Amino acid sequence: MAYLRLQWLGYPVELASTEFTRLFIGPPNPAAAPWESFYRSKSENPIGFGQATFEMRDLLRAAGLQVSNENNQYEDHIGLELLYLSELCRRRAEEATGCLVDDEVCADEAVQAFIESHPLGWVEALRSAVQESHPQGNIDRILGVAEASLTSLSADLR
């Protein structure tokens, strides 16, 4: 049976999968924890569930959203924070066309405050952990694009 090796820009998919697993799953623990609470913790042994998790739960609830996934990720996971931001941006676009009225969670100030206090406030620390474990990998590059996008959007909203 022939084995098809998929590649994206010369980077085999199996290497990307290995990179993701080593960084965010383990063994034995993630090399770069993808949860905001981990980086905001004042503890010597930070954990992935803390104040930022509760803050994100409240933000999601206020926006009428909830996390329902099979892998039970904490609400302050970088992917969930970016998905929440994308929903706010979608709502802002609808509001601009008159489809949505009186939604305070997607007002310029609220979106800018969220960006500054959540993903932009810790993506640099996450990226440093990724670079330490897997320098020049794809996830480092993806986080670089995310960080630049967050910085630009935040500046545009000021």
KAZI-V698966 format. One record per residue. RES is the residue in one small letter. PSI is psi in whole degrees, -180 to 180 (999 if undefined). Layout:
BEGIN
RES	PSI
RES	PSI
END
This chain:
BEGIN
m	131
a	144
y	121
l	122
r	106
l	143
q	146
w	113
l	40
g	7
y	107
p	141
v	-37
e	-33
l	-38
a	-41
s	-42
t	-43
e	-49
f	-48
t	-48
r	-39
l	-47
f	-6
i	-51
g	-159
p	166
p	-26
n	163
p	138
a	-28
a	97
a	130
p	20
w	134
e	-42
s	-35
f	-42
y	-20
r	-11
s	141
k	-1
s	152
e	-26
n	78
p	154
i	169
g	18
f	116
g	-153
q	-42
a	-31
t	-45
f	-39
e	-44
m	-37
r	-45
d	-42
l	-44
l	-44
r	-43
a	-29
a	1
g	26
l	159
q	154
v	123
s	96
n	158
e	-23
n	2
n	47
q	146
y	153
e	-20
d	23
h	141
i	-40
g	-40
l	-36
e	-40
l	-35
l	-42
y	-45
l	-40
s	-35
e	-41
l	-43
c	-39
r	-44
r	-38
r	-40
a	-41
e	-40
e	-38
a	-26
t	8
g	12
c	-18
l	133
v	148
d	45
d	96
e	-26
v	-19
c	17
a	152
d	-48
e	-40
a	-42
v	-45
q	-42
a	-41
f	-48
i	-49
e	-43
s	-15
h	-96
p	-42
l	-25
g	-14
w	-3
v	-31
e	-41
a	-41
l	-45
r	-38
s	-42
a	-40
v	-46
q	-37
e	-40
s	-36
h	69
p	141
q	22
g	173
n	-37
i	-36
d	-43
r	-41
i	-44
l	-33
g	-42
v	-43
a	-45
e	-45
a	-40
s	-43
l	-43
t	-45
s	-46
l	-43
s	-44
a	-40
d	-30
l	-11
r	999
END
